[in-house]
């Protein structure tokens, strides 16, 4: 039988295990420190624990269950890991370096069930949710890619999968990360990206999580969004925006609306004007992302002129706008690309 994964429920499992052996409770604090600050690979590296305790912990718990199948690195410092999970399937996670920022991008599902037409992650649908431990493993594996003088400053849940479809595993993982005896990352520096699940957005607000929320719009109208994000047919823009307003009212966090710019599909001046009309009056940032091409899919990056026009219209309409600089293009850093290239899977679906 496989040993329990300690990262699935660190505090309770350690408390129970130590109590059963009549060991002092302070050992749990030591182990937590090694996990989150020590960047260790196993219990044998926890040098202030007795050797016998190290051995008993290793016999009782699994600490790392994922295997790093591939590691790629770009000239800009972006690193991407392809992980093969003991529970089945492969996922990707990314370390982004940008001046003083060190951002981790993590996944929540094997695959994705949202079906966004331009995204490699969801081409095969969703296989399963990740466990809390599998989510935390990504953080620890990426953290060990940092040099001793580097520290994780931000975390984005923008990898494979729809985060709000796996809140039961995600929220305990984020709680561990945000704690002072975790990584100590402020809630305002943790961003959850979602295609927009209204009920789950409202649940986040009611739980007073206060994480930053990034909602993927990709279109200013339901008619166009139905084509790009098929689940929109069940959860139209009006419902998503109502839930987003509810989240803002409860959290006070400025919302981010993400918009992947696809050449000749959603990048025309009329689309930009429609986006201004849709978002005017909301305390929000529009994060425009020029498309990162996926081999085999029939979508392209808009021309520089189209991008400039789109940005000018948004800004002249009074919206706060950021055009995201694409990082890691040469290492298949767009979600799902590395997994498919490693498996030799075809991309084209049409």
VOSE-68985 format. One record per residue (C-alpha): residue number from 0; residue in three letters; x, y, z. Coordinates in steps of 0.05 Angstrom, whole numbers. Each point is the difference from the previous one (the first is absolute). Example, Ala and Ser with C-alpha at 12.3 -4.5 7.8 and 13.67 -1.06 7.14 Angstrom:
% residues 2
0_ALA_246_-90_156 .
1_SER_27_69_-13 .
//
This chain:
% residues 350
0_UNK_0_0_0 .
1_UNK_26_70_-16 .
2_UNK_17_43_60 .
3_UNK_-44_61_14 .
4_UNK_21_63_-36 .
5_UNK_20_47_56 .
6_UNK_-14_62_-42 .
7_UNK_-74_-17_-6 .
8_UNK_-12_20_73 .
9_UNK_66_21_32 .
10_UNK_-23_25_68 .
11_UNK_-51_-53_18 .
12_UNK_42_-58_-24 .
13_UNK_61_24_37 .
14_UNK_-39_15_63 .
15_UNK_-32_-69_1 .
16_UNK_65_-36_-18 .
17_UNK_41_35_54 .
18_UNK_-54_-10_53 .
19_UNK_-5_-75_-15 .
20_UNK_75_-5_13 .
21_UNK_-1_47_60 .
22_UNK_49_45_-35 .
23_UNK_4_75_15 .
24_UNK_-47_45_-40 .
25_UNK_57_48_-17 .
26_UNK_26_-51_-50 .
27_UNK_-58_19_-46 .
28_UNK_25_72_-2 .
29_UNK_70_-25_-18 .
30_UNK_-27_-43_-56 .
31_UNK_-43_57_-27 .
32_UNK_61_45_-1 .
33_UNK_39_-50_-40 .
34_UNK_-57_-10_-49 .
35_UNK_-13_73_-15 .
36_UNK_66_35_14 .
37_UNK_52_-56_-4 .
38_UNK_-14_-20_-72 .
39_UNK_16_-73_18 .
40_UNK_-14_-60_-43 .
41_UNK_-11_-49_57 .
42_UNK_-2_-11_75 .
43_UNK_73_-21_1 .
44_UNK_19_73_-14 .
45_UNK_-35_26_63 .
46_UNK_64_4_38 .
47_UNK_-27_22_68 .
48_UNK_-44_-62_5 .
49_UNK_28_-64_32 .
50_UNK_20_-51_-53 .
51_UNK_-50_-51_27 .
52_UNK_-56_52_-7 .
53_UNK_21_15_-71 .
54_UNK_-3_-74_-17 .
55_UNK_-68_-10_34 .
56_UNK_-29_60_-38 .
57_UNK_26_-27_-66 .
58_UNK_-32_-68_15 .
59_UNK_-67_33_19 .
60_UNK_-9_54_-52 .
61_UNK_12_17_-72 .
62_UNK_28_69_-11 .
63_UNK_9_2_-76 .
64_UNK_-42_-44_-45 .
65_UNK_10_36_-67 .
66_UNK_57_-16_-47 .
67_UNK_32_57_-38 .
68_UNK_-5_-26_-71 .
69_UNK_28_61_-35 .
70_UNK_31_67_18 .
71_UNK_8_56_-49 .
72_UNK_30_69_8 .
73_UNK_-4_63_-43 .
74_UNK_50_56_-8 .
75_UNK_-44_47_41 .
76_UNK_5_-45_61 .
77_UNK_-68_-33_-8 .
78_UNK_2_-74_21 .
79_UNK_-53_-51_-13 .
80_UNK_-9_-69_30 .
81_UNK_-40_-58_-28 .
82_UNK_-20_-45_57 .
83_UNK_-25_-71_-4 .
84_UNK_-47_-14_59 .
85_UNK_-3_-63_41 .
86_UNK_-75_6_-2 .
87_UNK_1_1_-76 .
88_UNK_8_53_-53 .
89_UNK_49_56_-14 .
90_UNK_-2_74_19 .
91_UNK_42_61_-11 .
92_UNK_24_55_46 .
93_UNK_43_61_-14 .
94_UNK_50_46_35 .
95_UNK_-1_71_-27 .
96_UNK_56_49_13 .
97_UNK_-14_74_-12 .
98_UNK_48_50_32 .
99_UNK_-10_-9_75 .
100_UNK_-62_-43_-7 .
101_UNK_2_-75_5 .
102_UNK_-68_-28_-19 .
103_UNK_-23_-72_2 .
104_UNK_-55_-23_-47 .
105_UNK_-34_-64_21 .
106_UNK_-53_-49_-26 .
107_UNK_-62_-26_34 .
108_UNK_-25_-55_-47 .
109_UNK_27_-51_-48 .
110_UNK_-26_31_-64 .
111_UNK_-59_49_0 .
112_UNK_-74_-6_-13 .
113_UNK_-15_71_-21 .
114_UNK_16_-10_-73 .
115_UNK_30_68_-19 .
116_UNK_13_-10_-73 .
117_UNK_70_30_-2 .
118_UNK_28_-36_61 .
119_UNK_43_-63_-2 .
120_UNK_-18_-20_71 .
121_UNK_-72_-18_-14 .
122_UNK_6_-35_-67 .
123_UNK_-9_-68_32 .
124_UNK_-49_23_54 .
125_UNK_11_-8_74 .
126_UNK_25_-65_30 .
127_UNK_-3_15_74 .
128_UNK_9_51_55 .
129_UNK_67_6_35 .
130_UNK_5_-13_74 .
131_UNK_23_53_49 .
132_UNK_67_-36_5 .
133_UNK_9_-1_-76 .
134_UNK_-13_75_-2 .
135_UNK_51_14_55 .
136_UNK_52_-46_-32 .
137_UNK_2_47_-60 .
138_UNK_16_58_46 .
139_UNK_56_-37_35 .
140_UNK_31_-27_-64 .
141_UNK_0_69_-32 .
142_UNK_26_33_63 .
143_UNK_61_-45_-3 .
144_UNK_16_29_-69 .
145_UNK_15_66_35 .
146_UNK_69_20_22 .
147_UNK_11_10_75 .
148_UNK_-8_75_-6 .
149_UNK_-66_-5_-39 .
150_UNK_-68_-3_33 .
151_UNK_-69_-14_-26 .
152_UNK_-38_66_-3 .
153_UNK_-64_-17_-38 .
154_UNK_-42_-60_-16 .
155_UNK_-49_-7_-57 .
156_UNK_-49_-57_-8 .
157_UNK_0_4_-76 .
158_UNK_28_-67_-20 .
159_UNK_-39_-60_-26 .
160_UNK_-72_-7_21 .
161_UNK_-56_44_26 .
162_UNK_19_19_72 .
163_UNK_-71_14_23 .
164_UNK_-21_-70_-20 .
165_UNK_49_-27_53 .
166_UNK_-8_47_58 .
167_UNK_-3_-57_50 .
168_UNK_73_-16_-12 .
169_UNK_24_69_-22 .
170_UNK_-21_42_60 .
171_UNK_35_-43_52 .
172_UNK_64_4_-43 .
173_UNK_-4_75_-6 .
174_UNK_-13_6_75 .
175_UNK_65_-37_13 .
176_UNK_37_44_-49 .
177_UNK_-27_66_28 .
178_UNK_14_-17_73 .
179_UNK_58_34_35 .
180_UNK_28_-68_16 .
181_UNK_-11_-19_-73 .
182_UNK_28_42_-56 .
183_UNK_-30_63_30 .
184_UNK_-26_25_-67 .
185_UNK_-53_54_10 .
186_UNK_-70_-16_-25 .
187_UNK_6_61_-45 .
188_UNK_59_-34_-34 .
189_UNK_-38_-63_-15 .
190_UNK_-43_0_-63 .
191_UNK_-52_-51_-19 .
192_UNK_-17_-2_-74 .
193_UNK_-68_-25_-22 .
194_UNK_-41_-5_-63 .
195_UNK_-57_26_45 .
196_UNK_-42_-48_42 .
197_UNK_-50_46_34 .
198_UNK_-19_-45_58 .
199_UNK_72_-14_17 .
200_UNK_19_74_-5 .
201_UNK_-56_16_50 .
202_UNK_25_-56_45 .
203_UNK_70_30_0 .
204_UNK_-30_67_20 .
205_UNK_-42_-31_56 .
206_UNK_61_-36_27 .
207_UNK_36_67_4 .
208_UNK_62_-28_-36 .
209_UNK_21_68_-27 .
210_UNK_45_-30_-54 .
211_UNK_6_38_-64 .
212_UNK_-48_-25_-53 .
213_UNK_15_-1_-75 .
214_UNK_-59_-15_-45 .
215_UNK_13_-23_-71 .
216_UNK_-48_38_-46 .
217_UNK_31_-5_-70 .
218_UNK_-62_32_-31 .
219_UNK_-46_60_13 .
220_UNK_-64_-35_-20 .
221_UNK_-34_-67_15 .
222_UNK_-5_-15_-74 .
223_UNK_76_3_-10 .
224_UNK_17_-30_68 .
225_UNK_-44_-61_-15 .
226_UNK_48_-14_-57 .
227_UNK_64_10_39 .
228_UNK_-21_-25_69 .
229_UNK_-55_-53_-11 .
230_UNK_-21_-3_74 .
231_UNK_-24_71_-8 .
232_UNK_-65_-29_-28 .
233_UNK_-15_-24_71 .
234_UNK_30_59_37 .
235_UNK_-10_64_-41 .
236_UNK_38_64_10 .
237_UNK_-54_34_40 .
238_UNK_2_-55_53 .
239_UNK_76_2_2 .
240_UNK_4_75_7 .
241_UNK_-54_0_55 .
242_UNK_42_-50_39 .
243_UNK_63_40_-13 .
244_UNK_-33_63_28 .
245_UNK_-22_-41_60 .
246_UNK_72_-22_11 .
247_UNK_26_71_-5 .
248_UNK_-52_26_49 .
249_UNK_19_-53_51 .
250_UNK_76_-2_-9 .
251_UNK_18_70_-22 .
252_UNK_50_-31_-48 .
253_UNK_5_31_-69 .
254_UNK_-22_-50_-52 .
255_UNK_41_-21_-60 .
256_UNK_-34_-17_-65 .
257_UNK_44_-40_-47 .
258_UNK_-7_4_-74 .
259_UNK_40_-44_-47 .
260_UNK_7_38_-65 .
261_UNK_-12_-45_-61 .
262_UNK_15_27_-69 .
263_UNK_-63_15_-41 .
264_UNK_-45_-32_52 .
265_UNK_-5_46_60 .
266_UNK_52_54_-14 .
267_UNK_-39_50_-42 .
268_UNK_-17_72_20 .
269_UNK_-73_-20_9 .
270_UNK_21_-52_52 .
271_UNK_41_51_37 .
272_UNK_-58_49_2 .
273_UNK_-45_-56_24 .
274_UNK_48_-16_56 .
275_UNK_0_73_22 .
276_UNK_-76_0_2 .
277_UNK_-1_-65_39 .
278_UNK_50_20_54 .
279_UNK_-9_75_8 .
280_UNK_-15_18_72 .
281_UNK_34_-61_30 .
282_UNK_64_3_42 .
283_UNK_39_-46_-43 .
284_UNK_63_-13_-40 .
285_UNK_-4_-27_-71 .
286_UNK_58_-47_-12 .
287_UNK_7_-8_-75 .
288_UNK_41_-60_-22 .
289_UNK_22_-6_-72 .
290_UNK_-11_-73_-19 .
291_UNK_58_-48_9 .
292_UNK_-7_-46_-61 .
293_UNK_-13_-74_11 .
294_UNK_24_-47_-55 .
295_UNK_-59_-28_-38 .
296_UNK_-52_50_23 .
297_UNK_-27_50_-51 .
298_UNK_12_63_41 .
299_UNK_54_53_-7 .
300_UNK_29_59_37 .
301_UNK_-29_66_-22 .
302_UNK_46_49_-37 .
303_UNK_35_54_40 .
304_UNK_-45_52_-33 .
305_UNK_-63_-38_22 .
306_UNK_27_-6_71 .
307_UNK_16_74_3 .
308_UNK_-69_20_-26 .
309_UNK_-35_-46_50 .
310_UNK_41_28_58 .
311_UNK_-12_72_-21 .
312_UNK_-76_-10_-3 .
313_UNK_-2_-32_69 .
314_UNK_43_54_31 .
315_UNK_-38_57_-33 .
316_UNK_-64_-32_27 .
317_UNK_27_9_71 .
318_UNK_19_-73_15 .
319_UNK_63_-19_38 .
320_UNK_38_-44_-49 .
321_UNK_61_-44_2 .
322_UNK_28_-36_-60 .
323_UNK_33_-62_26 .
324_UNK_70_-13_-25 .
325_UNK_4_-72_-24 .
326_UNK_53_-41_35 .
327_UNK_28_-68_-14 .
328_UNK_-24_-6_-73 .
329_UNK_59_-43_-19 .
330_UNK_-13_-51_55 .
331_UNK_-74_-13_-14 .
332_UNK_-19_41_60 .
333_UNK_-72_8_-20 .
334_UNK_-43_-46_42 .
335_UNK_-4_-71_-25 .
336_UNK_51_6_-56 .
337_UNK_57_-35_34 .
338_UNK_-43_-58_23 .
339_UNK_-25_-13_-71 .
340_UNK_69_8_-32 .
341_UNK_30_-49_49 .
342_UNK_-55_-51_-13 .
343_UNK_3_9_-75 .
344_UNK_-74_16_-1 .
345_UNK_-32_37_-58 .
346_UNK_-27_69_13 .
347_UNK_-48_10_-57 .
348_UNK_-73_-13_15 .
349_UNK_-34_34_-59 .
//
